[in-house]
Amino acid sequence: MGELSDFCLSVPLGERSYSLHIGNGLLSSGRAGGIIAGHARGGKVCIVTHPGLLRSYASPLASSLSEMGIEAAIVTVPAGERSKNLSAVARLYREFILFGLDRKGLVVSVGGGVVGDMAGFAAATYLRGIRFVQVPTTLLAQVDASVGGKTGVDLPEGKNLVGAFHQPSAVIIDPATLMTLPLRELRSGLSEVIKYGIIYDKAFLSSVVTLLPALMRRDEAALTTVIARSCEIKAEVVGQDETEQGLRAILNFGHTVGHALESVTAYRRFKHGEAIAIGMVTACLVGEVLGVTPTSVRGELCEALERAHLPQSFPLDIEADLILAAAQRDKKTEAGRLQFILARQIGEVFLSRNVPPEAVRAAIERHKGLADG
Ligand SMILES: NC(=O)c1ccc[n+]([C@@H]2O[C@H](COP(=O)([O-])OP(=O)(O)OC[C@H]3O[C@@H](n4cnc5c(N)ncnc54)[C@H](O)[C@@H]3O)[C@@H](O)[C@H]2O)c1
């Protein structure tokens, strides 16, 4: 396959607008370094990454910045959701100070959503906020977590309970990084890609289903196509509702139950996208119980999930009451009222702000019954 050219999408947020640069080989060719150099504006650059991503991605990026005369340092944080916490962020602040990162400095995250959320939050709060650039290296982060400016960390009491909206100055997406991503992580990202089809674009869902074999083979053209359309959808939604006063909530389709599943299993059993896959099926069933979602939506969703080898059965060992309690603790719950994104049809969803717990319990029992066959 010939060279694919880079392209740019814009997240339209007035003075906080920024570009998503998408291109195969952006990192290995040094083009990413060039983009970051443009944003460094003569200041120091601190790259935040995981130890496992140093050799392939973070160190070459730091070297290319040094060659351009930019003072760059790398700080590592342990991989895994369990390290996305306030003490890891406190360590980042201290590393920033030791390195002499001042208000002109730039933080660059290299990694998945965990590094991006954590480094973004550190950048949002260090010296009352400095600029940062996201270099997402998981599919999930490339299509979702790196775009839109949500940053934060988890508390023992729940996920993402401390955070800030802090838009990056740029996002650099290199699909070639996905060649080293474990297959389970790739599939986890496909869950969010499927979500975009369900919530926003029926034709996109059909093309994702067709492209799934190529995506799982990591065909670069197929990956670039779906990453670009997913980012375009997220940028359109965020551009209209930066701080989630309304429309942006549609991105949470599957997340009420998905986040609860992650929380009650202590973030160990499911990848984020796996929990969202199951949560999307439950959300369809909630809509069916309430009479707003036709069963055909669940049919199309489950077909896509199956082809992506993503889970769809509700774990039989997890009680509905446990999920309801966890969902009630979620930061999106207002005054104890459960919020769900429900589907009217593929490509058309809406926020329901007060879903009765009995409807959720009934949907989960139905979901478990499906697993029983
Ligand atoms: N801010 C947002 O809008 C938003 C949206 C969705 C999810 N999130 C957050 O994102 C997080 C999940 O992100 P994730 O799924 O990217 O997981 P992750 O960041 O934990 O990364 C998964 C694993 O893949 C490894 N990895 C990353 N890139 C790699 C590569 N190219 N090759 C080999 N290994 C690689 C990582 O080191 C890690 O072990 C959650 O904390 C979730 O809350 C945030």
The ligand as an SDF file (V2000), in Angstrom:
LIG
                    3D

 44 48  0  0  0  0  0  0  0  0999 V2000
  -10.9450   11.7950   28.6080 N   0  0  0  0  0  0  0  0  0  0  0  0
  -11.8900   11.1690   27.9480 C   0  0  0  0  0  0  0  0  0  0  0  0
  -12.7100   11.7720   27.2640 O   0  0  0  0  0  0  0  0  0  0  0  0
  -11.9360    9.6670   28.0060 C   0  0  0  0  0  0  0  0  0  0  0  0
  -12.7590    8.9570   27.1300 C   0  0  0  0  0  0  0  0  0  0  0  0
  -12.7300    7.5620   27.1710 C   0  0  0  0  0  0  0  0  0  0  0  0
  -11.9040    6.9170   28.0700 C   0  0  0  0  0  0  0  0  0  0  0  0
  -11.1260    7.6340   28.9150 N   0  0  0  0  0  0  0  0  0  0  0  0
  -10.2370    6.9580   29.8690 C   0  0  0  0  0  0  0  0  0  0  0  0
   -9.2550    6.2520   29.1350 O   0  0  0  0  0  0  0  0  0  0  0  0
   -8.7820    5.1790   29.9370 C   0  0  0  0  0  0  0  0  0  0  0  0
   -8.6530    3.9330   29.1020 C   0  0  0  0  0  0  0  0  0  0  0  0
   -7.7450    4.1970   28.0640 O   0  0  0  0  0  0  0  0  0  0  0  0
   -7.1020    3.0250   27.1800 P   0  0  0  0  0  0  0  0  0  0  0  0
   -8.1580    2.0680   26.8000 O   0  0  0  0  0  0  0  0  0  0  0  0
   -6.3230    3.7020   26.1460 O   0  0  0  0  0  0  0  0  0  0  0  0
   -6.1900    2.2190   28.2250 O   0  0  0  0  0  0  0  0  0  0  0  0
   -4.7280    2.4790   28.7870 P   0  0  0  0  0  0  0  0  0  0  0  0
   -4.3520    3.8720   28.7190 O   0  0  0  0  0  0  0  0  0  0  0  0
   -4.7000    1.7950   30.1110 O   0  0  0  0  0  0  0  0  0  0  0  0
   -3.7950    1.6410   27.7850 O   0  0  0  0  0  0  0  0  0  0  0  0
   -3.9500    0.2470   27.7050 C   0  0  0  0  0  0  0  0  0  0  0  0
   -2.6010   -0.4740   27.7500 C   0  0  0  0  0  0  0  0  0  0  0  0
   -1.9920   -0.3970   26.4650 O   0  0  0  0  0  0  0  0  0  0  0  0
   -0.6400    0.0090   26.5970 C   0  0  0  0  0  0  0  0  0  0  0  0
   -0.3140    0.6970   25.3570 N   0  0  0  0  0  0  0  0  0  0  0  0
   -0.6840    1.9440   24.9860 C   0  0  0  0  0  0  0  0  0  0  0  0
   -0.3140    2.1790   23.7350 N   0  0  0  0  0  0  0  0  0  0  0  0
    0.3410    1.0760   23.2950 C   0  0  0  0  0  0  0  0  0  0  0  0
    0.9500    0.7210   22.0610 C   0  0  0  0  0  0  0  0  0  0  0  0
    0.9130    1.5230   21.0060 N   0  0  0  0  0  0  0  0  0  0  0  0
    1.5440   -0.4860   21.9810 N   0  0  0  0  0  0  0  0  0  0  0  0
    1.5400   -1.3320   23.0370 C   0  0  0  0  0  0  0  0  0  0  0  0
    0.9530   -1.0660   24.2080 N   0  0  0  0  0  0  0  0  0  0  0  0
    0.3570    0.1260   24.3250 C   0  0  0  0  0  0  0  0  0  0  0  0
   -0.6250    0.8580   27.8330 C   0  0  0  0  0  0  0  0  0  0  0  0
    0.6550    0.9570   28.3740 O   0  0  0  0  0  0  0  0  0  0  0  0
   -1.5890    0.0960   28.7380 C   0  0  0  0  0  0  0  0  0  0  0  0
   -0.9380   -0.9740   29.3670 O   0  0  0  0  0  0  0  0  0  0  0  0
   -9.7250    5.0550   31.1000 C   0  0  0  0  0  0  0  0  0  0  0  0
   -9.1050    5.5780   32.2480 O   0  0  0  0  0  0  0  0  0  0  0  0
  -10.8960    5.9320   30.7140 C   0  0  0  0  0  0  0  0  0  0  0  0
  -11.5360    6.5100   31.8340 O   0  0  0  0  0  0  0  0  0  0  0  0
  -11.1150    8.9880   28.8960 C   0  0  0  0  0  0  0  0  0  0  0  0
  1  2  1  0
  2  3  2  0
  2  4  1  0
  4  5  1  0
  4 44  2  0
  5  6  2  0
  6  7  1  0
  7  8  2  0
  8  9  1  0
  8 44  1  0
  9 10  1  0
  9 42  1  0
 10 11  1  0
 11 12  1  0
 11 40  1  0
 12 13  1  0
 13 14  1  0
 14 15  2  0
 14 16  1  0
 14 17  1  0
 17 18  1  0
 18 19  2  0
 18 20  1  0
 18 21  1  0
 21 22  1  0
 22 23  1  0
 23 24  1  0
 23 38  1  0
 24 25  1  0
 25 26  1  0
 25 36  1  0
 26 27  1  0
 26 35  1  0
 27 28  2  0
 28 29  1  0
 29 30  1  0
 29 35  2  0
 30 31  1  0
 30 32  2  0
 32 33  1  0
 33 34  2  0
 34 35  1  0
 36 37  1  0
 36 38  1  0
 38 39  1  0
 40 41  1  0
 40 42  1  0
 42 43  1  0
M  CHG  2   8   1  16  -1
M  END
$$$$
